Amino acid sequence: MKKLLIMIAILTLMALSFGSLAQQNGYDLFQKALAKERAEGNLEEAIVLYQKVIDETKDESLAAKAQLRIGICYEKLGKEKAKLAQESFQKVIDDYPQQIETVKVAREKLSGLLRAQTLIQEGEREFKMRQLLPKLWDRFAKVSPDGRYLAYFNYDVGSMAVHELATGKERIIKSKIKEDEPEGESWSYTWSPDGEALICNWWQAPGWNWVDLRILRIDGTEQRCLFQSDEYDDVYPMDWSSDGNYILTAFYGGQLGGGIGLISVKNGSVRIIKTIDPKWGNMAFSPDDQYIVYDFLPEEEYSSRDISILSVNGKVEVPLITHPAHDSFLGWSPDGKHVLFASDRTGTNDLWIIAVKNGKPAGKPELIKKGLGNIDASGITPDGSFYYISPRQMEDIYVAEMDQSTGKIIDAPEKMILSREGSNRWPQYSPDGKSIVCVLAGGIRGIVENSLCVRSLDTGKELLFPLRTNALFPRWHPDGRFIYFTALDRSGHFGIQCLELKTGQVSNVLLEEPEEKHFGNLKAEVSPDGKYFYYVYSEGDDRMCRLYVRDLETGIKKELFRMAVRLPFVSSLSPDGKWLAIVSREEERDIQILPTTGGKTRELYRFKHSGGHPTWLDWTPDNKYIIFTKKNEDSGWGLYRISIEGGDLLNLGISTTFIDDISVHPSGKHLSFGSSGPEWKNPELWVMENFLPKPEDKK
């Protein structure tokens, strides 16, 4: 037995020695390759040795470094090897994602190569990017076909308007068809080809439902309804054909489902050419009206968009851009030979172009300009100038320290540093106070891709959970092992889902039935014993908003409260699980508290408010106070505190642009909220000129 143990020990030592020797040999080979590259300048031999390191070593870190060096060697060999260098850097990113520092260098190298390969270098051919307007209130504004005007919705007067870019003159466009119709607004509109009219979708108070598509002449001589139907939930005009005969339209939801269609300008008749959910996509006619390019979410994906080209009769469709990244259609070149699109395939949102011919791609995508950000296309004029809107407003998580004796904020709130910035919302502290969860939105259109981010407050370490749905309002289970959140699926239906942190698995807790129509969001809060959850549900037929409690084990629900409102109210569960705070979203708002066992509500505070943005609520850990958001008298939003026994209102002493959700730390020492910071940064209108290939370059 003793001899056997000795033999096992010897074999173990031999195995460890051989493993160590192999590792050392890989390191020695790497050093030899490095000498070939740097000392001798023999790049071809160095590449062979680096490849041998990759083939033989089991050390992933060493293999990643060797792959990086191969890319650098090809880069040194000049333009002829640029493609091989690009492929090598991409392999580092794809094959060794855990090697963070090496991947970071590879990304930087790849970006540098792509910049060198752009069609247009800045400064050449009078390439220009100019800011035209530093301050816009409507990030979906559209430039007229001749580039003279900018159409936008003027929220101050509740009408469409045009801004003359050369003079700065403003003109309000009469937008109501009937003088006595309720107030309304437009969320999507496009110009007629002659620049004399706009087609707008129109949403109307009090429920703010879509009511019609209307044509408005900018000289105010005509306002007429082109299309009206109860069979769709939303209808968006996307483009106007160059012959003036048809409106390219995106149809959403309702009895007939989503689709891409044409509406006749002459008589308002509809022809659906493709049944698809165009969910927040972009689309446009080709200049000759023969094709339609549109971006969409592939069937099995929620986090990335592709681009397709479709014949105007709907019979032929060809993939134009198919890529794991987010790709978003921006527009056609005036001659119809190129399509512009935005993509985040390099790690930033960049402008790309692809040649097309006879409804098919006629080349590979090429980079035009890096780092444009999350832009919205405003229009392309006949001279090839591309107008776009750069939304400067960003939303992040802010943390403020509270004075526990007075309840006031001690210092100005500080922005929490997260792995992604600019589109972070709805923070919530964990029950033990050691972590915080929020929703991180990424990609070209933040509304598409969501991740739940759980961040350790001690170490700063993040856990990211990418989701195949649009997530809202995360809330913790009391044991800290689960997170509940509202889920908005691709068909526009809401539900409540649950994420298990240990496994990353997502399960359904409550699903809205397909035939149900409501106009608000579900938001779940779990009782301290983990047995029940409370949620608000808004039903569309009777405009009734209800608060339910549901048994997590049996699924049995009970209505606790209801309110007839046009927008769903907000609720918050007290830490001890005994009370629910409720506030409406009407112009006249009142904060009430309701026992979780049911019964009568008690009003704490009533105030006036303009606009539909929610008033957010949370409780202090001692269950004595409610902290809530409210517009300040001068400007911006503030945080306020009211006792559940009533009494005077306490202003906590901050002013910020707006606030999305608040969460008080279990210690009562801090609170967090989503915001764009202390100052509002308006979108900007820019134009890019002289970036398209010259006629002699086009193939």
N, C-alpha and C positions, 0 to 999 in steps of 0.2 A: 504493500500500500504506500509505503514511504517513497519507494522508487517511482511509483506511478505519479505521485504528487510532484516529485522533483522533475520528472519528464514533462509534465504539464506546464510547470513554471518555466522550464527552458524553452518550450515551444512558444509560450506566450511572449517571452522576452524577444525571441527571434522574430515573431510576427510584428511586434512593436518596432523592432530595429529596422526590419524591411520597410515598414510603413514610413518610418522616419527618414530612411534612406531615400525612398521614392520621393518624399516631400522635398528633401534636400536636393535631389537630382533635378526636380522641377524648378526649384529656386535657382540652382546653378545654371540650368539651361536658359532661364529667363535673363540672368545676368550676362550670359554669353551673347544672347540676342540683343540685349541693350548695348553691349560693347560694339557689336556689328553695326547697329543703327547709329550710335552717337560718335564713337571713336573712329570707326572706319568709314562710315557713310555708305556702307553696303546694305542698302535698304531691302533689296530683293532677298538676300540671304537671311536678313533679320526677320523678314516676314515668314520664311520657311521655319525658322527656329521658334518664333512665337506660336505658330500654328502647332508645332510639335508639343509645346508646353500645354496648349489647350487640349490636345488629343490624349496626353499621358497623365496630366495631373488630376488629382481628386480634390485639390484645393480650389474652391470656387472663386475665392478672392484673387488668387494668382491667375486663374484662367480669365477672369474679367479684365485684369490689368493687361494680360497678353493680347486679348482681343482689342482693347483700346489702343495698344501700341501698333497693332496691325493697321488700324485706321489712320493713325498718325503717320506711319510710313507711307501709305498710299497717298495721303495728303501732301507729303513732301515730294512725291514723285510727279506732282503737277496736275494740270487740268485733265490730262488723258486718263488719270486714275481716280478722278474725283468721285465717280459713281461707286467704285469699289470702296473708297474711303467712307462714303455715305452709308453703304451697306454694312460696313464693319462697325461703325458707331451705332447703327440701329440694332445690330446683333447684341451689343453690350446692353442696350436698353431692354431688349426683348428677352434675352437669355439669362441675364444676371440681375433681376430687379432688386434683390436683397443687398447688393453691393452699392449702397447709397452714394458714397463719394465718387466711385468710379462712374456710376451712371450719370451723376451730375456733370462730370467733365465731358462724358460722351454727348450729353444733350447740348452742352455749350459748343462743342466741336461741330455737331450736326447743324446747329443753328447758324454757325459761321459759314459752313459750306452752302447751306441753302441761301443765305444772303448773297453769297458770291454767284449763285446760279440764277438769281432773279432775272426776269426779262428786262427790267429797267433798273438801272442804278440811279440813286438819287443824284440830282445835278446834271444828268445826261438828258438830252432831248427836251430840256426845259421842263422836266418833271416837277410838278408843283403840288403841294398840299396847303390849302389856305382855310383859315377859319373865317366863315362868313357871318355867323351870329353867335355871340358868346352866351346867349341866354334864351332858352326855349322852355315853354311850359308843356308842350306836347311832343313827346319823343317819337311820335308816329307821323309827324308832319311830312307832307309830300311836295316836292318841287314840280312846277308845271313843265310840260313837255319842252317849252322854249327856254326854260331856266329863268324866267322873269319873276315868277311868284312862288311863294311858299304857302300852301294851304295848311290850316291847323284848326283845331277846335278851341275856341275862346271860352274858357270856363267862367270867366267873369260875367259874360253876358249870355252864355248858354247858346251860342250859335257858331256855325262855321265862319272862318275868317280867312283872308289872304293878306300876306305881307309882301310888298314889292321890294325885292332884294336891292335894287339899285338906289331907290330913294328912301326906303324905310317906311313908306306910307302904308297905313293899315286900312282895310276895308272889311266891315262886317257883312256877311252874306245872310240874307233872310233865309231862315232854315225851317220855320214852321209852315206846314201846309195849311193848317187852320189856325186862325188867330187865337181861338179859345182852347187849343190843345194843351195838355200838361207840359211842364218843362221836360226837356230831353237832352241827349248828347250823342255824339257819334264816336265810335271807337275804331272805325275802319272806313277809309274813303280813298278814292283814286280819281285822277283827272281824265277828262275826255281828251281825245287825241288833238283837238283843235285848241285846247286850253281855255274853252269858254264855259265849261260846266264841271261839276263834281258829282260823283255817285257816292252816297253815304249810307251806311247802316245806321238806324236810329233806335235808340233805347229811351224808354219813357218812364217817368215817375207815375205812380208811387212805387211800383214794384221793380222798376228799372229792368223791364223785360225788353227784348228785341221786338219791335213792332213792324218795321218795314225797311225797304231800300228806297231812298228818295233821290231824285235828280234835282240839283240846285244849280241854276245858272248864276255865275259870279256877278253878273250885272243886276241881279235881283229880280229879273223879269219872269222867272218861272221857278216854281217849286211843285214837283209832282211825284206821286207815289208810283214807283215802277213795279215793285213786287212786294206782296204781303202773303203770308201763309202761316197757319197754325201747325203745320206738319213738321216744322223744324224748330229747334230751340234757338239756334243762332245762325245768322247768314252774313257772310263777310264778302264785300266786293273787293277783288284783288287786282284786277286790271281791266282796261277798256281797249277793245280791239282797234287796230289802226284804221280800219274802214268805218269805225263808229257804230257798228251794228250790234255788238255783243259785249256783255259784261262777264268776265271770268270770275266765277263765284265759288267760295268755299261754304259748304253746307254742313252744319253740325247737329247731331242728335235728333231728337224728336221721333215721330212715327216712322219716318222714311230713312233714318240713319244718316251718316255722314257721306259726303261725296264732293267731287269736283264737277261743276256744271257751267253751262252757258245760259245767260238770260238775254232774251231779245230786247233791245232798246226800243224797238218799234211797238211791241205789244205785251212785253213782260212774260212771254212764255218761257218755260224752262226745259233744258235738255241736259240730263245727267250723263256725263261722258265717262266717269269712273267712280265706282263706289269704294270709298276709302275714308278713313278718319284722318283728315289733314291736320289734326291737332297742332295749332299754333305754328303752322308752316307758312312758307312764302311761295308764290307762284306768279307766272307772267306769260303772256303771249310772246312768241318770237316776232320780230319786226314785220315779217310777211304774213303773220297770223296763221301759219301752217302748223306750228307746234306749241306745246305748253311745257315749260320746265317747272318742276315743283320739288320741294324737299319734304320728307316724310319720315315717320318712325317705322322701321322694319317690323314685321309681324311679331317677332320674338324678342324685340329689344324695346327698352324704354329710355336708354341712356345715350343713344346716338342717332343721328339723322343721316340719311342718304339722299341722293338727288336723282331724279328720273326725268326723261324727256318723252313726252306723249304726243302723238298726232292729234290734231284738233278734233278729228272725228272719233277719237278714243279707241281706234282699232289696232294701232301699233304703239308699243311702249318699249323703250330701250333704257337700261341702266346707264346713267351718266357718271355718277360718282358713287362707288361702293367702297367704304373704308371704315375701319373700327372707330375712327375719330368722329367728332361732331362736324357735319358739313351742312352749311345753310346757304340756300340760293339767294343771290343778291340782285341779279339782273342780266340782261342781254347787252352785248355791244350793239351799237346802232346798225351795223351791217349784218347782224345776225350770225356772225362767224365765230363768236366767242361767248362763253357764259362765265360770269363772275360768281364766285362763291367764297364764303368764309369757312375756315377750317382751323381746328385746334390741334392738328396732327403733329406740330412741332413743339407743343407745350404752351404756345400762346395763340391767341385768335388772330389769324393772318388773312390777307386778301390773296386769293388764288384765281387763276384763269384756266379754262380748258377750251380748245378749239372744237367746233362742231360743224358737221356737214351732212345735209340730207337727213336730219333727225338722229344722227349718231355721233359719238365722240370721234374726233379726228386727230387725236394726239393725247399726250399725257398731261396731267395737271402741272402747272408751273406757278411758282410763287411770284407775286407782284410786290407785296409790301408786308413786312412783319410787324406784329405788335399793334394792330389797329384797335384791339379790344373788342368788347361786346357791342358792335355797332348795329344800327338799323339803317337799311337802304332807304333813301329818300327819292332817288330817281337818277336816270342816266339821260343826258340830253343828246341831241343829234351830233354835237361836236365831240362826243365821247367823254364828256366830263361826268364824273361819278359823284353825286351828292349823297352824303351820309350823315347820320346823327350819332354823335358819341355821347352816351349817357354817363355823365361824370358822377352821378349819385351812386354811392355804394352803401350797403347795409352790413353792419358787423355787430358783434356782441360787446357791450360795454359793462364795466363793473364799477360800482360806487361803494365807498365805505360809509357806514352809517354810525352816527353817534347814538349809542343805546340809551343814553339818559334823555336826550332831547328828540330823538327820532330823525333828526335832520342829516342831510348828506354833508360829510366833512370836507371832502375835496372834489374837484371836477372828476367826473367818471373817466376811467381809462379804458381804451380799447384792448380787448383780449386778443393776444397773438395766436392765430390758428394757422394750420397748414395752407388753407385757402382763405383769401380775403375778398371782400366785396359783395358777397351774397350769402350771409349767414344770419339765421333767424331763430326765434322762439327758444331761448335758453331756459333750462330747468335744472336746478341743483338736485343732486341725488339725496335720498333721505338721510344718509349718514354725513352729508356735507363734504365728502371727499372727491366728488366728481361733478361734472356738469355735462349735460347733453344739449346739442343744438342741431338744427338742420343746416347742412352745407349744400348749397346749390352750385353746380358747375356747368361747364360746357358753354356753347354759344348762346343758348337760350336757357337761363337758369331754371325756368319753369319745367324743363324736361327732366333733368337729372337731379336726383336728390341722394344725399347720403346722411345717415345719422352719425354724428361725431360725438364720441364720449371722451372727454379730456380729464385726466387726473389733475386735480388742483395742487397736489404735492410735487409731482414730477414733471408735469406738462406733457406727459406721453398721451398720444391720441390713438383711439381705436376708431377706424372708419368702417361703416357698414353700408356699402352701396345698395340701393333699393331699386326695384323694378316698378316703382310707382312714385307719384308725387306726394311727399310726406309733409304733414303739417302738425303743429301743436303736440310735440312729444311730452309724455307724462310718465313718471316712474311708478313702478310697482313698489309697495312699501319695503319689500325685502331686497330691493336693489338689483335683482337678477333679471328683471324684465322691463321693457319700455313699451308703453302703448302709444300709438300715434294715429292720427287721421290719415287715411290713404285715399287719394283721388286717382282713379284708374283712367286708362286711355279712352274709355267710353264716356267719361264725365260723371261716373257714379262714385259716391263716397262710401267708405267703410272704416272700421276700426281694426287695426292690426297690432300684433304684439311681436316684439323682437326679443329673443332670448340671447343675452349677452355672451354666455359661455359658448354657444354653438353658432351664433349668427343666424339661426333659423327664424323665419318670419311666418307667423300663423294668423289666420283670420279669426277675429273675435266677433265682429258684427258686420254683415254685408247688407248694403241697400239692395232691395229687390229691383231688377231692371225696369219694371213698369212704374216704379215709384218716381215721382218728381218732387224735388224740394229745392229750396233756393238758398240753403246755408250749408254750414260745415258741421260735421260731427266732431265732438271734442270730449275725450274720455278722461275722467279722474277716478283713481282707485281709492277705496276706503282704507283706513289705516290697518284693518284686519285682513285686507286682501280679498274679501269675499264679494264685494260689490263694486260696480263702477257706475259713475254718473255721467250722463252725456246730454247734449243739447241737439235737438233734431228739428229742422225746419221743413214744413210741408208746403208744397207749392199751390195746392188746390184751394185751401182756405186761408193761406197766409198766416197759419198758426204755428208759432214756435213753442216747442214743448221740452220740458226737462224730465228725463227718465232716470230711474235707478234700475239696474239690471243685476241679477244674481249671476256671478261668473260660472257657477257650477251648473245651475239648472237652466239658465237662459231666460228665466221669467223676469218680465219687466213691469214696472209700475210708474205711472205718471205722477210726478210731484208738483208740477207747476206748468202753466201755459200763459202765453202772451200773444196777442194779435199785433204783429209788427211787420214792417216791410223788409227788415234785415234781422238776422238771428242775433239774439242777445248773448252776452258773455257771462260765464259762471266760474266760480272758484270755490273749491272745497277747503274748509278750515283744517288745520293740522290734526285736531282731535276728532275730526270726522262728524262733528255735531251740527255744523252749519254750512249752508251754501250761500255765497254772496252772488248777486245777480245784478246786471246793469244792461239796459236796453241800448240800441244804437240809433234812436230817433233824435230829432232836434231837441226834444225835451227829455232829458235822461234822469233816471233816478236809480240810486244804489239801494238795493233791498237785501235783507238776509232772510233765509228760509230754513227751518229745521230739516235735517235730512230724513226725519221720520214723516215729513209732510206737515201740512197745516197752513196757517196764515203767514204771509210775509210781513216784515216790518221795514218801513222806509227809513234810511239813514241820512240820505243827502240827495237833493234834486238840483240840477243845473242845466243850462242851455248849451247846445253844441251845434256847430255847423259842419256838414259833411258826414260821410258814412263810416269814417275810420273808427275801429272799435275803441272802447274804453277798456283797458286791461286791468285785471284785479289780482291781488295776492294778499295773503294773510301774514301777520307777524307770528313768530313761533309760539308766543304766549296766548294766541287766539283772541287777543283783545282789540287788535286794530286791523283795518283793511287799508292797504296801500293801492292806489289806483292812478291811472294816467288821465290827464285832462289838459286841454289847451290853456296856455297862460293868457292872461288878459292882454299883455303887450304883444308877444309873438312866440311861436314855437310851442312845444309841449313840455309839461312839467309832471312831477310826481307829487302826490298829495296823500295825506293820511287822515282817516276818520275813525273814531272809536265806535265799537259796535253798540255802545250805550248812547251814541249820538254826541252832540256837543260841537265845539268849534273845529273847523277844518285847519289842518296844518300843512303849509307849503314846505316841501322838503328842500327846496332851494336849488333846482336845476332847470335849465332851459335847453331843449334840443329840437332837432327838426321834426321828428315823430318817433313814436315808440311802438314796437311790436313785441307784445308779451313782456311780462316781468316775473322775476322769481326771487324771493327773499331767501337768503341762506338760512339753514336750520339754526345757526348760532345767532342770527339776528344782526350780525356785524356787517354784512354785505348784501347787496342786491344786484341782479344783473338784468339787462334788457337788450333787445335788438333796436338799433337806431342807425341813422346815417350821420350821426355826430352833431355838433353844435350849430353847424351852418349848412344851409341848403345849397347844393351845387347843381345848377340847372344843366340839362343837356345842351350840347353845342352843335351847330350846323357847320359841316366842313365840306370842301370840294377837293377832289383829286383830279388833276388834269395831265394830259399828255403821257398817259401810262399804257395805252393800248399799243399793240404792235403796229409798226408802219405798214402801209399797204404792200410794200415790196417784201415784207417779212412774212405776210400771211400766206398760208399754203392751202 
